[in-house]
Amino acid sequence: MGATVRVISQRRQRALCVVRFLQRQRVLAVYRRILRTIRQVPDEADRRYLREWARDEFRRNKEASNPDAIRMMITQANMHLEELQKSLALAGS
């Protein structure tokens, strides 16, 4: 019975590792998209400010481990990204 519990525990740990890996990939993807979008900002000072803001936000939340909180932060980051993209589209019009 002890071996069975150990195997189940190992499977759960692997599943958690996979979930964390996938969440990390989502975080990195949105971070890259934000930085790429910031490159399109015409004013250098604004670009610098936005780049520092993005880096500070992601660094500040680097140690987050609660999957629900991370999911919420990813959603917020995507919303900020959409706002930035809309602002750039309006500015380009």
VMD Tcl script that builds the backbone (N, CA, C; Angstrom):
set m [mol new atoms 279]
animate dup $m
set s [atomselect $m all]
$s set {name element resname resid chain x y z} {
  {N N MET 1 A 0.813 -1.189 0.000}
  {CA C MET 1 A 0.000 0.000 0.000}
  {C C MET 1 A 0.857 1.255 0.000}
  {N N GLY 2 A 1.981 1.244 0.695}
  {CA C GLY 2 A 2.869 2.397 0.736}
  {C C GLY 2 A 3.398 2.755 -0.638}
  {N N ALA 3 A 3.701 1.724 -1.441}
  {CA C ALA 3 A 4.208 1.961 -2.792}
  {C C ALA 3 A 3.135 2.596 -3.671}
  {N N THR 4 A 1.882 2.179 -3.485}
  {CA C THR 4 A 0.780 2.734 -4.264}
  {C C THR 4 A 0.606 4.218 -3.950}
  {N N VAL 5 A 0.655 4.553 -2.682}
  {CA C VAL 5 A 0.522 5.960 -2.269}
  {C C VAL 5 A 1.669 6.781 -2.842}
  {N N ARG 6 A 2.868 6.224 -2.821}
  {CA C ARG 6 A 4.034 6.913 -3.358}
  {C C ARG 6 A 3.879 7.162 -4.853}
  {N N VAL 7 A 3.389 6.187 -5.592}
  {CA C VAL 7 A 3.192 6.329 -7.035}
  {C C VAL 7 A 2.148 7.404 -7.322}
  {N N ILE 8 A 1.062 7.392 -6.581}
  {CA C ILE 8 A 0.015 8.408 -6.766}
  {C C ILE 8 A 0.576 9.787 -6.449}
  {N N SER 9 A 1.350 9.891 -5.381}
  {CA C SER 9 A 1.951 11.168 -5.005}
  {C C SER 9 A 2.900 11.666 -6.097}
  {N N GLN 10 A 3.688 10.768 -6.664}
  {CA C GLN 10 A 4.607 11.147 -7.735}
  {C C GLN 10 A 3.841 11.613 -8.964}
  {N N ARG 11 A 2.743 10.954 -9.281}
  {CA C ARG 11 A 1.931 11.361 -10.432}
  {C C ARG 11 A 1.342 12.749 -10.213}
  {N N ARG 12 A 0.869 13.009 -8.992}
  {CA C ARG 12 A 0.337 14.344 -8.677}
  {C C ARG 12 A 1.416 15.393 -8.812}
  {N N GLN 13 A 2.606 15.088 -8.337}
  {CA C GLN 13 A 3.703 16.047 -8.430}
  {C C GLN 13 A 4.044 16.321 -9.885}
  {N N ARG 14 A 4.069 15.278 -10.715}
  {CA C ARG 14 A 4.345 15.479 -12.132}
  {C C ARG 14 A 3.253 16.314 -12.778}
  {N N ALA 15 A 2.002 16.039 -12.402}
  {CA C ALA 15 A 0.888 16.812 -12.950}
  {C C ALA 15 A 1.010 18.270 -12.538}
  {N N LEU 16 A 1.379 18.511 -11.291}
  {CA C LEU 16 A 1.584 19.887 -10.843}
  {C C LEU 16 A 2.727 20.541 -11.602}
  {N N CYS 17 A 3.778 19.793 -11.840}
  {CA C CYS 17 A 4.909 20.327 -12.601}
  {C C CYS 17 A 4.463 20.716 -14.004}
  {N N VAL 18 A 3.643 19.903 -14.622}
  {CA C VAL 18 A 3.152 20.199 -15.964}
  {C C VAL 18 A 2.272 21.443 -15.938}
  {N N VAL 19 A 1.396 21.538 -14.942}
  {CA C VAL 19 A 0.523 22.707 -14.829}
  {C C VAL 19 A 1.366 23.961 -14.627}
  {N N ARG 20 A 2.331 23.896 -13.749}
  {CA C ARG 20 A 3.207 25.058 -13.513}
  {C C ARG 20 A 4.004 25.404 -14.757}
  {N N PHE 21 A 4.483 24.397 -15.467}
  {CA C PHE 21 A 5.226 24.636 -16.700}
  {C C PHE 21 A 4.343 25.364 -17.712}
  {N N LEU 22 A 3.117 24.882 -17.895}
  {CA C LEU 22 A 2.213 25.514 -18.858}
  {C C LEU 22 A 1.863 26.933 -18.441}
  {N N GLN 23 A 1.655 27.143 -17.150}
  {CA C GLN 23 A 1.353 28.487 -16.674}
  {C C GLN 23 A 2.553 29.408 -16.895}
  {N N ARG 24 A 3.724 28.911 -16.654}
  {CA C ARG 24 A 4.937 29.713 -16.880}
  {C C ARG 24 A 5.053 30.086 -18.350}
  {N N GLN 25 A 4.742 29.152 -19.224}
  {CA C GLN 25 A 4.786 29.441 -20.655}
  {C C GLN 25 A 3.791 30.531 -21.032}
  {N N ARG 26 A 2.601 30.502 -20.422}
  {CA C ARG 26 A 1.599 31.544 -20.680}
  {C C ARG 26 A 2.081 32.897 -20.193}
  {N N VAL 27 A 2.707 32.918 -19.022}
  {CA C VAL 27 A 3.230 34.171 -18.470}
  {C C VAL 27 A 4.309 34.730 -19.394}
  {N N LEU 28 A 5.237 33.895 -19.801}
  {CA C LEU 28 A 6.315 34.354 -20.678}
  {C C LEU 28 A 5.770 34.830 -22.024}
  {N N ALA 29 A 4.757 34.153 -22.534}
  {CA C ALA 29 A 4.179 34.538 -23.831}
  {C C ALA 29 A 3.539 35.917 -23.751}
  {N N VAL 30 A 2.772 36.172 -22.705}
  {CA C VAL 30 A 2.128 37.485 -22.593}
  {C C VAL 30 A 3.188 38.561 -22.335}
  {N N TYR 31 A 4.208 38.245 -21.592}
  {CA C TYR 31 A 5.301 39.202 -21.346}
  {C C TYR 31 A 5.986 39.568 -22.662}
  {N N ARG 32 A 6.285 38.573 -23.482}
  {CA C ARG 32 A 6.917 38.837 -24.781}
  {C C ARG 32 A 6.006 39.674 -25.677}
  {N N ARG 33 A 4.695 39.345 -25.687}
  {CA C ARG 33 A 3.757 40.115 -26.513}
  {C C ARG 33 A 3.681 41.563 -26.050}
  {N N ILE 34 A 3.703 41.771 -24.740}
  {CA C ILE 34 A 3.678 43.142 -24.217}
  {C C ILE 34 A 4.928 43.891 -24.657}
  {N N LEU 35 A 6.102 43.287 -24.494}
  {CA C LEU 35 A 7.339 43.962 -24.887}
  {C C LEU 35 A 7.381 44.229 -26.385}
  {N N ARG 36 A 6.894 43.312 -27.191}
  {CA C ARG 36 A 6.855 43.536 -28.646}
  {C C ARG 36 A 5.916 44.680 -29.002}
  {N N THR 37 A 4.798 44.743 -28.315}
  {CA C THR 37 A 3.837 45.814 -28.578}
  {C C THR 37 A 4.416 47.153 -28.146}
  {N N ILE 38 A 5.114 47.168 -27.040}
  {CA C ILE 38 A 5.728 48.409 -26.555}
  {C C ILE 38 A 6.720 48.952 -27.580}
  {N N ARG 39 A 7.380 48.097 -28.307}
  {CA C ARG 39 A 8.325 48.549 -29.343}
  {C C ARG 39 A 7.651 49.414 -30.396}
  {N N GLN 40 A 6.337 49.273 -30.541}
  {CA C GLN 40 A 5.601 50.039 -31.550}
  {C C GLN 40 A 5.236 51.441 -31.072}
  {N N VAL 41 A 5.426 51.731 -29.785}
  {CA C VAL 41 A 5.109 53.056 -29.248}
  {C C VAL 41 A 6.086 54.057 -29.856}
  {N N PRO 42 A 5.561 55.120 -30.480}
  {CA C PRO 42 A 6.435 56.040 -31.209}
  {C C PRO 42 A 7.382 56.866 -30.328}
  {N N ASP 43 A 6.957 57.292 -29.171}
  {CA C ASP 43 A 7.770 58.161 -28.325}
  {C C ASP 43 A 8.732 57.338 -27.470}
  {N N GLU 44 A 10.003 57.683 -27.528}
  {CA C GLU 44 A 11.039 56.941 -26.800}
  {C C GLU 44 A 10.811 56.973 -25.291}
  {N N ALA 45 A 10.443 58.123 -24.757}
  {CA C ALA 45 A 10.217 58.234 -23.314}
  {C C ALA 45 A 9.046 57.349 -22.877}
  {N N ASP 46 A 7.991 57.326 -23.679}
  {CA C ASP 46 A 6.844 56.467 -23.374}
  {C C ASP 46 A 7.221 54.997 -23.444}
  {N N ARG 47 A 8.022 54.647 -24.453}
  {CA C ARG 47 A 8.491 53.256 -24.595}
  {C C ARG 47 A 9.273 52.835 -23.365}
  {N N ARG 48 A 10.185 53.708 -22.943}
  {CA C ARG 48 A 11.024 53.405 -21.783}
  {C C ARG 48 A 10.172 53.236 -20.528}
  {N N TYR 49 A 9.215 54.159 -20.338}
  {CA C TYR 49 A 8.328 54.080 -19.184}
  {C C TYR 49 A 7.531 52.772 -19.193}
  {N N LEU 50 A 6.944 52.425 -20.334}
  {CA C LEU 50 A 6.122 51.214 -20.432}
  {C C LEU 50 A 6.957 49.951 -20.253}
  {N N ARG 51 A 8.162 49.951 -20.796}
  {CA C ARG 51 A 9.045 48.797 -20.647}
  {C C ARG 51 A 9.400 48.582 -19.171}
  {N N GLU 52 A 9.748 49.678 -18.478}
  {CA C GLU 52 A 10.064 49.576 -17.050}
  {C C GLU 52 A 8.843 49.147 -16.246}
  {N N TRP 53 A 7.680 49.690 -16.593}
  {CA C TRP 53 A 6.443 49.314 -15.902}
  {C C TRP 53 A 6.196 47.805 -16.049}
  {N N ALA 54 A 6.307 47.298 -17.278}
  {CA C ALA 54 A 6.061 45.873 -17.519}
  {C C ALA 54 A 7.071 45.020 -16.751}
  {N N ARG 55 A 8.336 45.378 -16.825}
  {CA C ARG 55 A 9.363 44.605 -16.118}
  {C C ARG 55 A 9.122 44.611 -14.612}
  {N N ASP 56 A 8.805 45.794 -14.077}
  {CA C ASP 56 A 8.555 45.882 -12.635}
  {C C ASP 56 A 7.361 45.032 -12.215}
  {N N GLU 57 A 6.288 45.066 -12.992}
  {CA C GLU 57 A 5.096 44.287 -12.653}
  {C C GLU 57 A 5.390 42.790 -12.663}
  {N N PHE 58 A 6.084 42.327 -13.689}
  {CA C PHE 58 A 6.379 40.898 -13.775}
  {C C PHE 58 A 7.376 40.484 -12.703}
  {N N ARG 59 A 8.361 41.335 -12.409}
  {CA C ARG 59 A 9.317 41.013 -11.341}
  {C C ARG 59 A 8.626 40.974 -9.983}
  {N N ARG 60 A 7.724 41.936 -9.758}
  {CA C ARG 60 A 7.036 42.022 -8.474}
  {C C ARG 60 A 6.230 40.757 -8.195}
  {N N ASN 61 A 5.704 40.151 -9.240}
  {CA C ASN 61 A 4.856 38.966 -9.080}
  {C C ASN 61 A 5.588 37.662 -9.384}
  {N N LYS 62 A 6.886 37.741 -9.502}
  {CA C LYS 62 A 7.700 36.574 -9.873}
  {C C LYS 62 A 7.546 35.400 -8.918}
  {N N GLU 63 A 7.391 35.676 -7.650}
  {CA C GLU 63 A 7.337 34.610 -6.644}
  {C C GLU 63 A 5.928 34.074 -6.403}
  {N N ALA 64 A 4.954 34.560 -7.146}
  {CA C ALA 64 A 3.574 34.095 -6.958}
  {C C ALA 64 A 3.510 32.595 -7.231}
  {N N SER 65 A 2.760 31.877 -6.396}
  {CA C SER 65 A 2.673 30.428 -6.573}
  {C C SER 65 A 1.234 29.926 -6.604}
  {N N ASN 66 A 0.289 30.750 -6.212}
  {CA C ASN 66 A -1.112 30.353 -6.225}
  {C C ASN 66 A -1.604 30.315 -7.675}
  {N N PRO 67 A -1.993 29.144 -8.179}
  {CA C PRO 67 A -2.405 29.028 -9.577}
  {C C PRO 67 A -3.569 29.959 -9.953}
  {N N ASP 68 A -4.511 30.155 -9.030}
  {CA C ASP 68 A -5.637 31.044 -9.323}
  {C C ASP 68 A -5.177 32.491 -9.436}
  {N N ALA 69 A -4.282 32.895 -8.545}
  {CA C ALA 69 A -3.754 34.261 -8.592}
  {C C ALA 69 A -2.950 34.476 -9.875}
  {N N ILE 70 A -2.177 33.490 -10.262}
  {CA C ILE 70 A -1.381 33.595 -11.491}
  {C C ILE 70 A -2.302 33.697 -12.694}
  {N N ARG 71 A -3.350 32.894 -12.709}
  {CA C ARG 71 A -4.315 32.943 -13.802}
  {C C ARG 71 A -4.952 34.334 -13.888}
  {N N MET 72 A -5.294 34.919 -12.745}
  {CA C MET 72 A -5.872 36.253 -12.714}
  {C C MET 72 A -4.871 37.293 -13.232}
  {N N MET 73 A -3.613 37.160 -12.840}
  {CA C MET 73 A -2.587 38.104 -13.300}
  {C C MET 73 A -2.361 37.987 -14.808}
  {N N ILE 74 A -2.430 36.776 -15.342}
  {CA C ILE 74 A -2.303 36.584 -16.785}
  {C C ILE 74 A -3.465 37.278 -17.496}
  {N N THR 75 A -4.667 37.131 -16.950}
  {CA C THR 75 A -5.842 37.785 -17.529}
  {C C THR 75 A -5.672 39.301 -17.502}
  {N N GLN 76 A -5.207 39.843 -16.387}
  {CA C GLN 76 A -4.983 41.282 -16.281}
  {C C GLN 76 A -3.920 41.747 -17.269}
  {N N ALA 77 A -2.853 40.976 -17.410}
  {CA C ALA 77 A -1.795 41.333 -18.352}
  {C C ALA 77 A -2.334 41.348 -19.774}
  {N N ASN 78 A -3.170 40.377 -20.109}
  {CA C ASN 78 A -3.774 40.360 -21.449}
  {C C ASN 78 A -4.687 41.562 -21.662}
  {N N MET 79 A -5.402 41.977 -20.612}
  {CA C MET 79 A -6.262 43.157 -20.730}
  {C C MET 79 A -5.418 44.417 -20.941}
  {N N HIS 80 A -4.318 44.542 -20.216}
  {CA C HIS 80 A -3.417 45.681 -20.416}
  {C C HIS 80 A -2.846 45.668 -21.832}
  {N N LEU 81 A -2.504 44.496 -22.310}
  {CA C LEU 81 A -1.979 44.369 -23.665}
  {C C LEU 81 A -3.010 44.828 -24.692}
  {N N GLU 82 A -4.255 44.401 -24.532}
  {CA C GLU 82 A -5.310 44.817 -25.452}
  {C C GLU 82 A -5.505 46.324 -25.419}
  {N N GLU 83 A -5.475 46.923 -24.230}
  {CA C GLU 83 A -5.610 48.375 -24.114}
  {C C GLU 83 A -4.482 49.087 -24.846}
  {N N LEU 84 A -3.280 48.593 -24.675}
  {CA C LEU 84 A -2.118 49.200 -25.335}
  {C C LEU 84 A -2.256 49.066 -26.855}
  {N N GLN 85 A -2.663 47.900 -27.326}
  {CA C GLN 85 A -2.829 47.701 -28.757}
  {C C GLN 85 A -3.917 48.612 -29.323}
  {N N LYS 86 A -5.024 48.780 -28.594}
  {CA C LYS 86 A -6.082 49.682 -29.038}
  {C C LYS 86 A -5.595 51.119 -29.073}
  {N N SER 87 A -4.845 51.530 -28.073}
  {CA C SER 87 A -4.298 52.895 -28.042}
  {C C SER 87 A -3.367 53.142 -29.220}
  {N N LEU 88 A -2.543 52.149 -29.519}
  {CA C LEU 88 A -1.634 52.281 -30.657}
  {C C LEU 88 A -2.404 52.345 -31.973}
  {N N ALA 89 A -3.464 51.555 -32.083}
  {CA C ALA 89 A -4.283 51.555 -33.303}
  {C C ALA 89 A -4.969 52.913 -33.470}
  {N N LEU 90 A -5.470 53.477 -32.373}
  {CA C LEU 90 A -6.117 54.800 -32.438}
  {C C LEU 90 A -5.108 55.875 -32.781}
  {N N ALA 91 A -3.915 55.791 -32.224}
  {CA C ALA 91 A -2.881 56.785 -32.489}
  {C C ALA 91 A -2.417 56.717 -33.941}
  {N N GLY 92 A -2.459 55.517 -34.511}
  {CA C GLY 92 A -2.039 55.346 -35.894}
  {C C GLY 92 A -3.083 55.802 -36.904}
  {N N SER 93 A -4.320 55.973 -36.454}
  {CA C SER 93 A -5.418 56.343 -37.366}
  {C C SER 93 A -5.337 57.777 -37.798}
}
mol reanalyze $m
mol bondsrecalc $m
mol representation Tube
mol addrep $m
